[in-house]
Amino acid sequence: MDRKMANRKLIRLSQLKSKLAIENLEEIDWVTFGVIVKKVTPQSANNGRTFSIWRLNDLRDLNQCVSLFLFGDIHKEHWKTEQGTV
């Protein structure tokens, strides 16, 4: 893990909104971790393609969730991932 995190900045999901307001995260090599706390049943977009929505949390502040939308090959590969997965 130390090797993978070398020269990267950890930003907690619960800090993401405030960090976006004060930092240009496009210029930083950063990572975050989250737990799937809620999964919405896969939906169909107007174009007929299916997608998933996951609500992620870092378990620090359960009121601060991030919605992650999965489309295309990512949706096909990961839509069955269990709630509670990191």
Residue, then its C-alpha position, 0 to 999 in steps of 0.5 A: m500500500d505504501r508503494k501504491m500511495a507514494n506521491r499521492k494525496l489521500i482525500r477522505l470522501s467526507q472532505l471531498k466537497s470542501k477540498l474541491a472548493i479550495e484546491n484544484l484537484e485536477e493538478i494533484d494525484w489523489v485517491t479516496f476510499g469509500v464503502i458502498v452504503k446504498k445501491v439503487t436498482p439499475q436504471s435505464a437512461n433515455n438512450g436505453r442503456t442501463f446504469s447504476i448509482w452507488r452511494l459511497n461514504d467513508l464512515r466518518d460522517l454518515n451524512q456526507c455521501v457521494s453518488l457514483f454513477l456507473f455507465g457502459d463497461i464499468h456498469k456491466e463489470h461491477w453492477k453486482t458488487e455487494q453493498g458494504t464493499v470497500 
